[in-house]
Amino acid sequence: MFEEPFRWMEAISTRHSYVREKLQKGQPVIAVPYKEGAMILGFAPQPGKIFEVYDRIAMGGLGHPADVERLRMSLLDMAHLEGFNRSAQDVTIVRMLQ
């Protein structure tokens, strides 16, 4: 019974170091807006994790591919629902993150 807090703290520490290690290996994604659209660049040699979510919304992800895909699908569902209930012009990243 007395070992439980120690094991819990050890598990949190292990998870924290695992996440930190994975984030250190991550590559940046840069987005540059211009009049006709936006240019999104990733600097990783492996296949990128840059996805179009909606007409004018894109995302870059870092992490396990299944987690990134789940997040992308959730955002895509939210964007489609917002576009259906209002209009496609009302779908913005600010509205989706509220």
NUKOLDO-285498 format. One record per residue: residue number from 1; residue in three letters; chain; y, x, z of N, C-alpha, C, O, CB in turn. Coordinates in nm, 4 decimals. Atoms other than C-alpha are relative to their C-alpha. Last residue first. Glycine has a CB too. Layout:
BEGIN
[atom NUM,Ala,A,[Y,X,Z],[Y,X,Z],[Y,X,Z],[Y,X,Z],[Y,X,Z]],
...
REM end
This chain:
BEGIN
[atom 98,Gln,A,[-0.0546,0.0724,-0.1154],[2.7431,-1.3223,-2.8861],[-0.1078,-0.0707,0.0762],[-0.0796,-0.1365,0.1763],[0.1047,-0.0997,-0.0436]],
[atom 97,Leu,A,[0.0179,-0.0751,-0.1246],[2.5694,-1.0654,-3.1068],[0.0552,-0.0710,0.1221],[0.0391,-0.0212,0.2335],[0.0650,0.1339,-0.0119]],
[atom 96,Met,A,[0.1417,-0.0142,-0.0311],[2.5201,-1.2995,-3.4029],[-0.0234,0.0717,0.1325],[-0.1241,0.0471,0.1989],[-0.0699,0.0745,-0.1113]],
[atom 95,Arg,A,[0.0535,0.1306,-0.0396],[2.8844,-1.4102,-3.4050],[-0.1472,0.0111,0.0389],[-0.1920,-0.0579,0.1306],[0.0169,-0.1021,-0.1142]],
[atom 94,Val,A,[-0.0621,0.0365,-0.1280],[3.0082,-1.0505,-3.4057],[-0.0573,-0.1317,0.0499],[-0.0895,-0.1448,0.1680],[0.1538,-0.0103,-0.0140]],
[atom 93,Ile,A,[0.0706,-0.0723,-0.1050],[2.7597,-0.9543,-3.6778],[0.0568,-0.0343,0.1371],[-0.0169,-0.0375,0.2357],[0.0079,0.1507,-0.0243]],
[atom 92,Thr,A,[-0.0562,-0.1327,-0.0255],[2.9009,-1.2232,-3.9015],[-0.0787,0.0654,0.1118],[-0.1454,-0.0023,0.1901],[0.1513,-0.0083,0.0364]],
[atom 91,Val,A,[0.0987,-0.0906,-0.0590],[2.7482,-1.5333,-4.0586],[0.0625,0.1385,0.0098],[0.0792,0.2078,-0.0905],[-0.1323,0.0037,-0.0845]],
[atom 90,Asp,A,[-0.0113,-0.0006,-0.1461],[3.0413,-1.7708,-4.1106],[-0.0989,0.0941,0.0674],[-0.0882,0.1184,0.1876],[-0.0198,-0.1391,0.0531]],
[atom 89,Gln,A,[-0.1170,-0.0799,-0.0372],[3.0697,-1.6845,-4.4816],[0.0174,0.0083,0.1514],[0.0822,0.1004,0.2011],[0.1257,-0.0585,-0.0631]],
[atom 88,Ala,A,[0.0346,-0.1416,0.0124],[2.7130,-1.8095,-4.5388],[0.1164,0.0902,0.0402],[0.0940,0.2008,0.0896],[-0.0428,0.0315,-0.1429]],
[atom 87,Ser,A,[-0.0061,-0.0444,0.1393],[2.8087,-2.1504,-4.4047],[-0.0312,0.1488,-0.0033],[-0.0280,0.2162,0.0997],[0.1403,-0.0297,-0.0641]],
[atom 86,Arg,A,[-0.1435,-0.0111,0.0296],[2.7630,-2.3516,-4.0860],[0.0178,0.0312,-0.1476],[0.0116,-0.0587,-0.2315],[0.0678,0.1099,0.0880]],
[atom 85,Asn,A,[-0.0785,0.0923,-0.0820],[2.4191,-2.4768,-3.9805],[0.1487,0.0019,-0.0337],[0.2158,-0.1005,-0.0207],[-0.0185,0.0329,0.1457]],
[atom 84,Phe,A,[0.0394,0.1373,0.0306],[2.2283,-2.3113,-4.2663],[0.0873,-0.0996,0.0757],[0.1315,-0.1993,0.0186],[-0.1478,-0.0223,0.0344]],
[atom 83,Gly,A,[-0.0437,0.0327,0.1350],[2.4138,-1.9804,-4.2431],[-0.0342,-0.1420,-0.0399],[0.0412,-0.2050,-0.1140],[-0.0606,0.0953,-0.0978]],
[atom 82,Glu,A,[-0.1468,0.0083,-0.0035],[2.3702,-1.9699,-3.8645],[0.0548,-0.0380,-0.1377],[0.1454,-0.1207,-0.1478],[0.0613,0.1347,0.0466]],
[atom 81,Leu,A,[-0.0335,0.1212,-0.0740],[1.9984,-2.0489,-3.8979],[0.1512,-0.0206,0.0046],[0.1998,-0.1320,-0.0144],[-0.0571,0.0066,0.1424]],
[atom 80,His,A,[0.0328,0.1151,0.0845],[1.9550,-1.7863,-4.1678],[0.0362,-0.1313,0.0683],[0.0880,-0.2225,0.0038],[-0.1485,0.0008,-0.0356]],
[atom 79,Ala,A,[-0.0968,0.0053,0.1091],[2.1408,-1.5266,-3.9603],[-0.0270,-0.1194,-0.0911],[0.0665,-0.1880,-0.1322],[-0.0034,0.1300,-0.0808]],
[atom 78,Met,A,[-0.1287,0.0449,-0.0535],[1.9381,-1.6018,-3.6471],[0.1027,-0.0158,-0.1110],[0.1781,-0.1132,-0.1130],[0.0515,0.0984,0.1055]],
[atom 77,Asp,A,[0.0134,0.1423,-0.0339],[1.6112,-1.5773,-3.8406],[0.1308,-0.0562,0.0535],[0.1706,-0.1670,0.0175],[-0.1117,-0.0204,0.1031]],
[atom 76,Leu,A,[0.0069,0.0732,0.1265],[1.7213,-1.2459,-3.9946],[-0.0126,-0.1501,0.0248],[0.0534,-0.2297,-0.0420],[-0.1184,0.0499,-0.0846]],
[atom 75,Leu,A,[-0.1364,0.0066,0.0537],[1.8248,-1.1110,-3.6549],[0.0038,-0.0790,-0.1304],[0.0977,-0.1548,-0.1545],[0.0558,0.1415,-0.0227]],
[atom 74,Ser,A,[-0.0775,0.0875,-0.0894],[1.4844,-1.2001,-3.5096],[0.1426,-0.0157,-0.0507],[0.1965,-0.1264,-0.0528],[0.0008,0.0560,0.1438]],
[atom 73,Met,A,[0.0396,0.1382,0.0277],[1.3077,-1.0503,-3.8132],[0.0753,-0.0985,0.0893],[0.1115,-0.2072,0.0442],[-0.1511,-0.0169,0.0193]],
[atom 72,Arg,A,[-0.0532,0.0384,0.1308],[1.5037,-0.7265,-3.7800],[-0.0336,-0.1452,-0.0324],[0.0516,-0.2194,-0.0814],[-0.0550,0.0923,-0.1094]],
[atom 71,Leu,A,[-0.1443,0.0180,-0.0156],[1.4290,-0.7026,-3.4067],[0.0629,-0.0464,-0.1311],[0.1475,-0.1358,-0.1315],[0.0659,0.1308,0.0473]],
[atom 70,Arg,A,[-0.0173,0.1217,-0.0801],[1.0568,-0.7580,-3.4711],[0.1481,-0.0304,0.0210],[0.1897,-0.1459,0.0124],[-0.0710,0.0144,0.1362]],
[atom 69,Glu,A,[0.0266,0.1148,0.0879],[1.0651,-0.4992,-3.7513],[0.0167,-0.1317,0.0747],[0.0679,-0.2284,0.0183],[-0.1415,0.0091,-0.0589]],
[atom 68,Val,A,[-0.1137,0.0101,0.0916],[1.2308,-0.2422,-3.5241],[-0.0174,-0.1214,-0.0912],[0.0782,-0.1944,-0.1171],[0.0147,0.1295,-0.0841]],
[atom 67,Asp,A,[-0.1147,0.0488,-0.0771],[0.9730,-0.3075,-3.2524],[0.1220,-0.0194,-0.0889],[0.1946,-0.1180,-0.0755],[0.0333,0.0969,0.1136]],
[atom 66,Ala,A,[0.0246,0.1413,-0.0318],[0.6823,-0.2778,-3.4976],[0.1167,-0.0597,0.0782],[0.1526,-0.1756,0.0573],[-0.1303,-0.0151,0.0803]],
[atom 65,Pro,A,[-0.0221,0.0878,0.1158],[0.8263,0.0443,-3.6420],[-0.0230,-0.1482,0.0288],[0.0478,-0.2327,-0.0259],[-0.0898,0.0421,-0.1122]],
[atom 64,His,A,[0.1292,0.0346,0.0579],[0.8479,0.2088,-3.2973],[0.0219,-0.0981,-0.1151],[0.0985,-0.1933,-0.1005],[-0.0952,-0.0606,0.1077]],
[atom 63,Gly,A,[0.1036,0.0426,-0.0925],[1.1943,0.3407,-3.2342],[-0.1296,-0.0285,-0.0725],[-0.1486,0.0118,-0.1873],[0.0447,-0.1226,0.0768]],
[atom 62,Leu,A,[0.0693,-0.1175,-0.0502],[1.5235,0.3923,-3.4100],[-0.1032,-0.0489,0.0996],[-0.0698,-0.1237,0.1915],[0.0990,0.1033,0.0650]],
[atom 61,Gly,A,[0.0800,0.0071,-0.1213],[1.6811,0.1228,-3.6209],[-0.0671,0.1311,0.0328],[-0.0986,0.2108,-0.0555],[-0.1032,-0.1071,-0.0127]],
[atom 60,Gly,A,[0.0810,-0.1204,-0.0036],[1.9621,0.0900,-3.8715],[-0.0756,-0.0002,0.1310],[-0.0196,-0.0370,0.2343],[0.0867,0.1288,-0.0156]],
[atom 59,Met,A,[0.0270,-0.0637,-0.1282],[2.1060,-0.2511,-3.9413],[-0.0807,0.1266,-0.0227],[-0.1568,0.1374,-0.1188],[-0.0747,-0.0960,0.0951]],
[atom 58,Ala,A,[0.1120,-0.0935,0.0060],[2.2693,-0.4334,-4.2286],[-0.0203,0.0592,0.1386],[0.0675,0.0509,0.2244],[0.0250,0.1123,-0.1059]],
[atom 57,Ile,A,[0.0396,-0.0570,-0.1284],[2.4947,-0.7382,-4.2533],[-0.1219,0.0894,-0.0208],[-0.2207,0.0486,-0.0819],[-0.0303,-0.1121,0.1041]],
[atom 56,Arg,A,[-0.0965,-0.1050,-0.0326],[2.6907,-0.8576,-4.5574],[-0.0324,0.0682,0.1324],[0.0564,0.1261,0.1949],[0.1403,-0.0578,0.0051]],
[atom 55,Asp,A,[-0.0808,-0.0421,0.1143],[2.4336,-1.0758,-4.7320],[0.0905,0.1186,0.0309],[0.0960,0.2142,-0.0464],[0.0835,-0.1150,-0.0480]],
[atom 54,Tyr,A,[-0.0560,0.1168,0.0677],[2.1890,-1.0854,-4.4397],[0.0904,0.0529,-0.1101],[0.0929,0.1738,-0.1334],[0.0788,-0.0946,0.0997]],
[atom 53,Val,A,[0.0342,0.1157,-0.0817],[1.9668,-0.8431,-4.2502],[0.0461,-0.1277,-0.0685],[-0.0271,-0.2265,-0.0726],[0.0625,0.0115,0.1400]],
[atom 52,Glu,A,[-0.0967,0.1073,0.0203],[1.9579,-0.5539,-4.4948],[-0.0471,-0.1190,0.0823],[-0.1626,-0.1605,0.0729],[0.0149,-0.0374,-0.1525]],
[atom 51,Phe,A,[0.0446,0.1276,0.0538],[1.7529,-0.2747,-4.3447],[0.1186,-0.0912,-0.0250],[0.2171,-0.0887,0.0488],[-0.0995,-0.0669,0.0948]],
[atom 50,Ile,A,[-0.1222,0.0742,0.0291],[1.7997,0.0940,-4.2721],[-0.0428,-0.1266,-0.0729],[-0.1107,-0.1207,-0.1754],[0.1025,0.0853,-0.0857]],
[atom 49,Lys,A,[0.0089,0.1278,-0.0699],[1.4988,0.2541,-4.1077],[0.1338,-0.0707,-0.0123],[0.1943,-0.1103,0.0874],[-0.0394,0.0195,0.1497]],
[atom 48,Gly,A,[-0.1036,0.0454,-0.0915],[1.4621,0.5393,-4.3464],[-0.0281,-0.1332,0.0648],[-0.1137,-0.2102,0.0211],[0.1279,-0.0080,-0.0708]],
[atom 47,Pro,A,[-0.0581,0.1278,0.0443],[1.1506,0.6862,-4.4976],[0.0936,-0.0576,0.1051],[0.0615,-0.0616,0.2239],[-0.1107,-0.1012,-0.0317]],
[atom 46,Gln,A,[0.1015,0.1048,0.0121],[1.1074,1.0420,-4.3663],[0.0655,-0.1298,-0.0470],[0.1881,-0.1406,-0.0469],[-0.0735,-0.0217,0.1354]],
[atom 45,Pro,A,[0.0810,-0.0242,0.1197],[1.3624,1.3160,-4.4408],[-0.1081,-0.1066,-0.0207],[-0.1495,-0.1313,-0.1339],[-0.0650,0.1371,0.0087]],
[atom 44,Ala,A,[0.1382,-0.0352,-0.0306],[1.6121,1.1681,-4.1912],[-0.0786,0.0245,-0.1289],[-0.0578,-0.0462,-0.2275],[-0.0669,-0.1112,0.0834]],
[atom 43,Phe,A,[0.0207,-0.1426,0.0228],[1.9851,1.1791,-4.2660],[-0.1430,0.0447,0.0280],[-0.1687,0.1650,0.0346],[0.0946,0.0790,0.0853]],
[atom 42,Gly,A,[0.0834,-0.0518,-0.1078],[2.0494,0.8071,-4.3101],[-0.0337,0.1444,-0.0327],[-0.0508,0.1782,-0.1498],[-0.1296,-0.0856,0.0189]],
[atom 41,Leu,A,[0.0782,-0.1212,0.0196],[2.3375,0.6815,-4.5206],[-0.0805,0.0318,0.1243],[-0.0319,0.0187,0.2366],[0.0906,0.1175,-0.0360]],
[atom 40,Ile,A,[0.0694,-0.0326,-0.1239],[2.4944,0.3369,-4.5504],[-0.0933,0.1170,-0.0281],[-0.1767,0.1106,-0.1184],[-0.0787,-0.1234,0.0560]],
[atom 39,Met,A,[0.1022,-0.0992,0.0282],[2.7557,0.2732,-4.8182],[-0.0604,0.0403,0.1341],[0.0113,0.0789,0.2264],[0.0588,0.1243,-0.0777]],
[atom 38,Ala,A,[0.0173,-0.1050,-0.0999],[2.9557,-0.0451,-4.7858],[-0.1091,0.0951,-0.0468],[-0.2005,0.0563,-0.1195],[-0.0348,-0.0599,0.1393]],
[atom 37,Gly,A,[0.1181,0.0123,-0.0860],[3.0927,-0.3132,-5.0123],[-0.0030,0.1076,0.1058],[0.0990,0.1393,0.1670],[-0.1271,0.0061,-0.0827]],
[atom 36,Glu,A,[0.1079,0.0740,0.0650],[3.3370,-0.3412,-5.3040],[-0.1230,-0.0180,0.0880],[-0.2167,-0.0868,0.0473],[-0.0395,0.0696,-0.1263]],
[atom 35,Lys,A,[-0.0428,0.1294,0.0519],[3.6513,-0.2449,-5.1087],[-0.1149,-0.0836,-0.0573],[-0.1197,-0.2045,-0.0344],[0.1042,0.0208,-0.1061]],
[atom 34,Tyr,A,[-0.1009,-0.0131,0.1045],[3.4990,0.0301,-4.8969],[0.0192,-0.1364,-0.0638],[-0.0476,-0.2326,-0.0260],[-0.0409,0.1070,-0.1066]],
[atom 33,Pro,A,[-0.0414,0.1186,0.0762],[3.3023,0.0508,-4.5743],[0.1002,0.0377,-0.1094],[0.1793,0.1306,-0.0931],[0.0616,-0.1058,0.0943]],
[atom 32,Val,A,[-0.1380,-0.0155,0.0463],[3.1289,0.3735,-4.4689],[0.0375,-0.1246,-0.0801],[-0.0186,-0.1486,-0.1870],[0.0172,0.1305,-0.0865]],
[atom 31,Ala,A,[-0.0409,0.1064,0.0915],[2.8120,0.3444,-4.2610],[0.1472,0.0186,-0.0330],[0.2300,0.0372,0.0561],[-0.0260,-0.1413,0.0616]],
[atom 30,Ile,A,[-0.1448,0.0125,0.0175],[2.6496,0.6475,-4.0992],[0.0272,-0.1097,-0.1020],[-0.0364,-0.1150,-0.2073],[0.0637,0.1355,-0.0454]],
[atom 29,Val,A,[-0.0264,0.0866,0.1148],[2.2970,0.6566,-3.9594],[0.1506,-0.0185,-0.0057],[0.2135,-0.0522,0.0945],[-0.0760,-0.1390,0.0111]],
[atom 28,Pro,A,[-0.1114,0.0956,0.0050],[2.2059,0.9386,-3.7252],[0.0016,-0.0817,-0.1293],[-0.0526,-0.0415,-0.2323],[0.1319,0.0738,0.0149]],
[atom 27,Gln,A,[-0.1013,-0.0468,0.0939],[1.8599,1.0938,-3.6914],[0.1108,-0.1041,-0.0104],[0.0841,-0.2240,-0.0018],[-0.0623,0.0284,-0.1395]],
[atom 26,Gly,A,[-0.0618,0.0944,0.0922],[1.6331,1.0382,-3.3938],[0.1066,0.0644,-0.0870],[0.1696,0.1627,-0.0479],[0.0600,-0.1144,0.0766]],
[atom 25,Lys,A,[0.0517,-0.0254,0.1341],[1.4281,1.3186,-3.2389],[0.0661,-0.0886,-0.1051],[0.0464,-0.0674,-0.2248],[-0.1499,-0.0210,-0.0024]],
[atom 24,Gln,A,[-0.0479,-0.1315,0.0424],[1.6402,1.3130,-2.9226],[-0.0468,0.0338,-0.1410],[0.0205,0.1085,-0.2120],[-0.0472,0.1074,0.0974]],
[atom 23,Leu,A,[-0.1384,0.0118,0.0455],[1.5808,0.9373,-2.8937],[0.0555,0.1336,-0.0470],[0.1383,0.1370,-0.1380],[0.0872,-0.0558,0.1112]],
[atom 22,Lys,A,[-0.0024,0.0683,0.1292],[1.2033,0.9858,-2.8803],[0.1420,-0.0118,-0.0549],[0.1630,0.0016,-0.1754],[-0.0624,-0.1386,0.0126]],
[atom 21,Glu,A,[0.0595,-0.0887,0.0993],[1.2268,1.2456,-2.6022],[0.0050,-0.0627,-0.1393],[0.0367,0.0053,-0.2368],[-0.1448,0.0331,0.0380]],
[atom 20,Arg,A,[-0.0966,-0.1070,0.0263],[1.4669,1.0269,-2.4014],[-0.0522,0.0948,-0.1078],[0.0233,0.1357,-0.1960],[0.0305,0.0783,0.1293]],
[atom 19,Val,A,[-0.1073,0.0576,0.0814],[1.2312,0.7294,-2.4349],[0.1023,0.1065,-0.0354],[0.1478,0.1124,-0.1496],[0.0680,-0.1168,0.0739]],
[atom 18,Tyr,A,[0.0564,0.0325,0.1305],[0.9341,0.9327,-2.3097],[0.1083,-0.0536,-0.0936],[0.1173,-0.0117,-0.2091],[-0.1135,-0.1027,0.0146]],
[atom 17,Ser,A,[0.0109,-0.1262,0.0737],[1.1402,1.0839,-2.0252],[-0.0578,-0.0237,-0.1396],[-0.0187,0.0446,-0.2343],[-0.0878,0.1004,0.0776]],
[atom 16,His,A,[-0.1348,-0.0499,0.0285],[1.2449,0.7364,-1.9086],[-0.0066,0.1290,-0.0813],[0.0673,0.1444,-0.1785],[0.0779,0.0235,0.1309]],
[atom 15,Arg,A,[-0.0538,0.0816,0.1087],[0.8888,0.6002,-1.9359],[0.1382,0.0502,-0.0418],[0.1688,0.0561,-0.1609],[0.0075,-0.1480,0.0423]],
[atom 14,Thr,A,[0.0762,-0.0333,0.1203],[0.7547,0.8859,-1.7244],[0.0538,-0.0770,-0.1199],[0.0709,-0.0197,-0.2275],[-0.1496,-0.0305,0.0203]],
[atom 13,Ser,A,[-0.0408,-0.1343,0.0419],[1.0311,0.8411,-1.4672],[-0.0712,0.0408,-0.1285],[-0.0097,0.0981,-0.2185],[-0.0288,0.1022,0.1110]],
[atom 12,Ile,A,[-0.1358,0.0114,0.0551],[0.9686,0.4653,-1.4480],[0.0473,0.1350,-0.0514],[0.1072,0.1423,-0.1587],[0.0984,-0.0539,0.1066]],
[atom 11,Ala,A,[0.0113,0.0702,0.1281],[0.5942,0.5232,-1.4040],[0.1362,-0.0146,-0.0666],[0.1480,0.0030,-0.1879],[-0.0637,-0.1380,0.0200]],
[atom 10,Glu,A,[0.0589,-0.0934,0.0950],[0.6569,0.7823,-1.1314],[-0.0119,-0.0642,-0.1384],[0.0154,0.0012,-0.2390],[-0.1380,0.0467,0.0494]],
[atom 9,Met,A,[-0.1045,-0.0969,0.0357],[0.8931,0.5471,-0.9500],[-0.0523,0.1012,-0.1019],[0.0202,0.1414,-0.1929],[0.0511,0.0732,0.1259]],
[atom 8,Trp,A,[-0.0995,0.0719,0.0790],[0.6297,0.2694,-0.9582],[0.1093,0.0954,-0.0469],[0.1487,0.0922,-0.1635],[0.0609,-0.1155,0.0816]],
[atom 7,Arg,A,[0.0564,0.0197,0.1339],[0.3577,0.5080,-0.8449],[0.0980,-0.0729,-0.0911],[0.1058,-0.0444,-0.2106],[-0.1315,-0.0782,0.0083]],
[atom 6,Phe,A,[0.0068,-0.1294,0.0669],[0.5750,0.6210,-0.5536],[-0.0536,-0.0159,-0.1418],[0.0016,0.0413,-0.2358],[-0.0880,0.0973,0.0797]],
[atom 5,Pro,A,[-0.1339,-0.0400,0.0462],[0.6670,0.2643,-0.4591],[-0.0010,0.1338,-0.0734],[0.0732,0.1525,-0.1698],[0.0954,0.0078,0.1181]],
[atom 4,Glu,A,[-0.0550,0.0823,0.1076],[0.2962,0.1657,-0.4619],[0.1409,0.0401,-0.0423],[0.1639,0.0548,-0.1624],[0.0005,-0.1431,0.0422]],
[atom 3,Glu,A,[-0.0102,-0.0776,0.1231],[0.1627,0.4543,-0.2526],[0.0684,-0.0775,-0.1120],[0.1126,-0.0165,-0.2094],[-0.1374,0.0436,-0.0450]],
[atom 2,Phe,A,[-0.1177,-0.0863,-0.0070],[0.2387,0.2843,0.0800],[0.0189,0.0814,-0.1278],[0.1276,0.1337,-0.1524],[-0.0110,0.0935,0.1194]],
[atom 1,Met,A,[-0.1190,0.0815,0.0000],[0.0000,0.0000,0.0000],[0.1257,0.0861,0.0000],[0.2249,0.0522,-0.0645],[-0.0003,-0.0928,0.1194]],
REM end
